[in-house]
């Protein structure tokens, strides 16, 4: 994910407040996407750019935060028993499974 330089962040920062509801978060994100779309015009490139940005953001969020949290909890509580069996079977077949 390309990181925005610190001096550019204030120019790109969108004022959104904390929310308790996923619907409100969805609305905030939709507003940002809608404003970008209106500013750049209805075109394949705009829709492609927005889709790419959302996918990139999701991927980075998952990779940097959600996956690490999931690993932490798996270490604390153990993995799904059936998945452990499946992973072992895959290893026996020669798959590189962590």
C-alpha positions as CSV (number, residue, x, y, z in Angstrom):
1,X,0.0,0.0,0.0
2,X,1.5,3.4,-0.9
3,X,1.9,5.4,2.2
4,X,1.0,9.1,2.2
5,X,3.9,11.3,3.3
6,X,3.3,13.1,6.6
7,X,3.1,16.6,4.9
8,X,0.4,15.3,2.6
9,X,-1.8,13.8,5.3
10,X,-3.5,17.0,6.3
11,X,-4.5,17.6,2.7
12,X,-6.0,14.1,2.3
13,X,-7.4,13.6,5.8
14,X,-11.2,13.3,5.8
15,X,-13.0,14.5,8.9
16,X,-14.9,11.6,10.3
17,X,-15.9,11.0,13.8
18,X,-15.9,7.9,15.9
19,X,-19.0,5.8,15.6
20,X,-20.6,3.0,17.5
21,X,-22.4,1.5,14.5
22,X,-21.1,-0.3,11.5
23,X,-23.8,1.3,9.4
24,X,-22.4,4.8,10.3
25,X,-18.8,3.6,9.4
26,X,-20.2,2.3,6.1
27,X,-21.9,5.6,5.4
28,X,-18.7,7.5,6.2
29,X,-16.7,5.4,3.8
30,X,-19.4,5.6,1.1
31,X,-19.3,9.4,1.5
32,X,-15.5,9.5,0.9
33,X,-15.9,7.2,-2.1
34,X,-18.8,9.2,-3.5
35,X,-16.9,12.5,-3.2
36,X,-13.9,11.1,-4.9
37,X,-16.1,9.7,-7.7
38,X,-17.9,13.1,-8.2
39,X,-14.6,15.0,-8.2
40,X,-13.1,12.7,-10.8
41,X,-16.1,12.0,-13.0
42,X,-17.9,8.9,-14.0
43,X,-15.5,6.8,-16.0
44,X,-13.9,3.4,-16.0
45,X,-10.7,4.8,-14.6
46,X,-12.5,6.4,-11.6
47,X,-14.5,3.2,-10.8
48,X,-11.3,1.2,-11.2
49,X,-9.3,3.6,-9.0
50,X,-11.9,3.5,-6.2
51,X,-12.2,-0.2,-6.3
52,X,-8.4,-0.6,-6.2
53,X,-8.1,1.8,-3.3
54,X,-10.8,0.0,-1.3
55,X,-9.2,-3.4,-1.9
56,X,-5.8,-2.1,-1.1
57,X,-7.0,-0.6,2.2
58,X,-8.9,-3.8,3.1
59,X,-5.8,-5.9,2.3
60,X,-3.5,-3.7,4.4
61,X,-6.0,-3.6,7.3
62,X,-6.3,-7.4,7.3
63,X,-2.6,-8.0,6.9
64,X,-1.3,-5.5,9.4
65,X,-4.1,-5.6,12.1
66,X,-6.8,-8.3,11.8
67,X,-4.4,-11.2,10.9
68,X,-2.1,-10.4,13.8
69,X,-5.1,-10.2,16.2
70,X,-6.4,-13.5,14.9
71,X,-3.0,-15.1,15.5
72,X,-2.8,-13.7,19.0
73,X,-6.2,-15.2,19.8
74,X,-5.4,-18.5,18.2
75,X,-2.3,-18.7,20.4
76,X,-4.4,-17.9,23.5
77,X,-7.4,-20.1,22.7
78,X,-6.1,-22.7,20.2
79,X,-6.9,-23.3,16.6
80,X,-10.1,-25.0,15.2
81,X,-9.5,-28.7,15.9
82,X,-10.7,-29.7,12.4
83,X,-8.4,-27.2,10.8
84,X,-5.4,-28.6,12.6
85,X,-6.3,-32.1,11.3
86,X,-6.6,-30.7,7.7
87,X,-3.3,-28.8,8.0
88,X,-1.6,-32.0,9.1
89,X,-3.1,-33.9,6.2
90,X,-1.9,-31.1,3.8
91,X,1.6,-31.3,5.3
92,X,1.7,-35.1,4.8
93,X,0.8,-34.4,1.2
94,X,3.8,-32.1,0.9
95,X,2.1,-28.7,1.2
96,X,4.0,-25.9,2.9
97,X,1.6,-25.1,5.7
98,X,2.6,-23.0,8.7
